[in-house]
Amino acid sequence: SGSSGLGGGDEAFWDGDGDICIMGFRVCCPVSKEIGGEIATICLASALLALSAHAADLSGTWKWTSSTKSGPAEITAVLLLKDGALTGTVTGRQGPAEISEASVKDGMVAFSVVRGTTDQKVVIKYQGKIDGDAITGTIERPGPNGAAPTKTEWKATRAH
């Protein structure tokens, strides 16, 4: 009962102990909401900075199941976000493949994986919203025989 909104809906609030909770993360602040002005502003700015650093860090192992013609396939991605650049590999039934055209911006991630041979390359595009230990979005694959690309849902979870 000690919480009140900070203007961001239920995603951000003061808890009863004087801490700020944003999107499920608690940031300890040595001030209470009654102390206004610059101290509270600095505390909130620090909390948002800490949250953005955590939310944007995709480094680690991610897993998901992908539907294929021969049934479900377990896929693993090992990603590294360093100095704003996202690199990594995606490993499935066909073995590992480096990611390319990777970007992380405004809570969204996108990258491509190139499969196939030199003569017949297949580019698979991943795009999703980062939400803590989950990425939810779409996988776009080329359509058969030059048909329009197909999109399927993508839900990856960080392995712990």
VEXDREN-2710 file (C-alpha; in Angstrom, 1 decimal):
% VEXDREN-2710
k/r/px/py/pz
1/SER/0.0/0.0/0.0
2/GLY/3.1/2.3/0.2
3/SER/3.4/2.6/-3.6
4/SER/2.3/5.5/-5.8
5/GLY/2.7/6.1/-9.5
6/LEU/5.5/8.1/-11.1
7/GLY/3.5/8.9/-14.2
8/GLY/4.5/5.8/-16.1
9/GLY/1.5/3.6/-15.4
10/ASP/2.0/0.5/-13.4
11/GLU/5.5/0.0/-14.9
12/ALA/7.2/2.5/-12.6
13/PHE/6.4/3.3/-8.9
14/TRP/7.8/4.2/-5.5
15/ASP/7.7/1.3/-3.1
16/GLY/7.0/1.7/0.6
17/ASP/10.8/1.7/1.4
18/GLY/11.7/4.8/-0.7
19/ASP/13.0/2.7/-3.6
20/ILE/12.0/3.1/-7.2
21/CYS/10.7/0.0/-9.0
22/ILE/10.7/0.2/-12.8
23/MET/9.3/-2.7/-14.9
24/GLY/10.0/-5.2/-12.1
25/PHE/13.5/-3.9/-11.2
26/ARG/14.1/-2.3/-7.8
27/VAL/16.6/0.5/-7.7
28/CYS/17.6/1.6/-4.2
29/CYS/17.4/5.3/-3.6
30/PRO/18.4/7.1/-0.4
31/VAL/15.4/9.5/-0.7
32/SER/11.7/9.2/-0.4
33/LYS/9.1/10.6/-2.7
34/GLU/8.4/13.4/-0.2
35/ILE/11.9/14.8/-1.0
36/GLY/11.3/16.5/-4.3
37/GLY/13.5/18.5/-6.6
38/GLU/16.9/17.6/-7.9
39/ILE/17.7/14.7/-5.6
40/ALA/14.6/12.7/-6.7
41/THR/15.3/13.6/-10.3
42/ILE/18.9/12.3/-10.0
43/CYS/17.6/9.1/-8.4
44/LEU/15.1/8.5/-11.1
45/ALA/17.6/9.3/-13.8
46/SER/20.0/6.8/-12.2
47/ALA/17.3/4.2/-12.0
48/LEU/16.4/4.6/-15.7
49/LEU/20.1/4.4/-16.7
50/ALA/20.5/1.2/-14.7
51/LEU/17.4/-0.3/-16.2
52/SER/18.3/0.6/-19.8
53/ALA/21.8/-0.9/-19.4
54/HIS/20.3/-4.2/-18.1
55/ALA/17.4/-4.4/-20.6
56/ALA/19.7/-3.7/-23.6
57/ASP/22.3/-6.3/-22.6
58/LEU/21.6/-9.3/-24.8
59/SER/24.9/-11.0/-24.0
60/GLY/24.3/-14.7/-23.2
61/THR/22.7/-17.8/-24.4
62/TRP/19.2/-17.7/-25.9
63/LYS/17.0/-20.7/-26.8
64/TRP/13.8/-21.3/-28.7
65/THR/12.0/-24.0/-30.7
66/SER/11.5/-23.4/-34.4
67/SER/9.0/-25.2/-36.6
68/THR/10.5/-26.9/-39.6
69/LYS/9.3/-29.2/-42.3
70/SER/10.8/-32.2/-40.4
71/GLY/9.3/-31.1/-37.1
72/PRO/10.3/-28.9/-34.2
73/ALA/14.0/-27.9/-33.9
74/GLU/15.8/-26.7/-30.8
75/ILE/17.8/-23.5/-31.7
76/THR/20.5/-21.8/-29.6
77/ALA/21.9/-18.4/-30.0
78/VAL/25.0/-17.1/-28.2
79/LEU/25.1/-13.4/-28.4
80/LEU/27.6/-10.8/-27.3
81/LEU/26.7/-7.1/-27.0
82/LYS/30.0/-5.1/-26.6
83/ASP/30.5/-1.4/-27.2
84/GLY/27.1/-1.2/-28.9
85/ALA/27.8/-3.9/-31.5
86/LEU/25.9/-7.2/-31.4
87/THR/27.7/-10.4/-32.6
88/GLY/27.1/-14.0/-32.2
89/THR/26.1/-17.4/-33.6
90/VAL/22.9/-19.2/-34.1
91/THR/23.1/-23.0/-33.9
92/GLY/20.4/-25.4/-35.1
93/ARG/20.2/-28.7/-37.1
94/GLN/22.5/-27.3/-39.8
95/GLY/25.2/-26.3/-37.3
96/PRO/26.4/-22.9/-36.3
97/ALA/26.1/-19.7/-38.4
98/GLU/27.3/-16.2/-37.6
99/ILE/24.7/-13.4/-37.2
100/SER/25.0/-10.4/-39.5
101/GLU/23.2/-7.1/-40.0
102/ALA/22.7/-6.9/-36.2
103/SER/21.1/-4.0/-34.4
104/VAL/19.9/-3.2/-31.0
105/LYS/17.8/0.0/-30.5
106/ASP/15.0/1.2/-28.4
107/GLY/14.4/-2.2/-26.8
108/MET/14.3/-4.0/-30.2
109/VAL/16.8/-6.4/-31.6
110/ALA/17.3/-7.5/-35.2
111/PHE/19.8/-9.7/-37.0
112/SER/20.1/-12.0/-40.0
113/VAL/21.6/-15.5/-40.4
114/VAL/22.7/-16.7/-43.8
115/ARG/22.4/-20.4/-44.5
116/GLY/22.9/-22.6/-47.6
117/THR/25.6/-22.9/-50.2
118/THR/27.5/-20.3/-52.2
119/ASP/25.1/-20.9/-55.1
120/GLN/21.9/-20.9/-53.1
121/LYS/22.0/-18.7/-50.0
122/VAL/19.0/-18.4/-47.7
123/VAL/18.8/-15.3/-45.4
124/ILE/16.7/-15.7/-42.3
125/LYS/15.8/-12.4/-40.5
126/TYR/15.0/-12.2/-36.8
127/GLN/13.3/-9.2/-35.2
128/GLY/12.0/-8.8/-31.7
129/LYS/11.2/-6.8/-28.6
130/ILE/13.6/-7.4/-25.7
131/ASP/11.8/-7.9/-22.3
132/GLY/14.3/-8.9/-19.7
133/ASP/15.1/-12.5/-20.3
134/ALA/12.7/-12.9/-23.3
135/ILE/12.7/-11.7/-26.9
136/THR/9.3/-11.8/-28.7
137/GLY/9.0/-11.1/-32.4
138/THR/9.1/-12.7/-35.8
139/ILE/11.4/-14.8/-38.0
140/GLU/11.2/-14.1/-41.7
141/ARG/12.2/-16.8/-44.2
142/PRO/12.3/-16.7/-48.0
143/GLY/9.2/-18.3/-49.6
144/PRO/9.6/-21.4/-51.7
145/ASN/10.5/-21.0/-55.4
146/GLY/10.6/-17.2/-55.2
147/ALA/7.3/-16.8/-53.4
148/ALA/6.8/-14.0/-50.8
149/PRO/8.7/-14.4/-47.5
150/THR/6.9/-16.2/-44.7
151/LYS/6.9/-14.8/-41.1
152/THR/6.5/-16.9/-38.0
153/GLU/6.3/-16.0/-34.3
154/TRP/9.6/-16.0/-32.4
155/LYS/9.9/-16.3/-28.6
156/ALA/13.5/-16.8/-27.3
157/THR/14.3/-17.1/-23.6
158/ARG/17.7/-16.5/-22.0
159/ALA/19.2/-19.7/-20.6
160/HIS/20.5/-19.5/-17.0
END
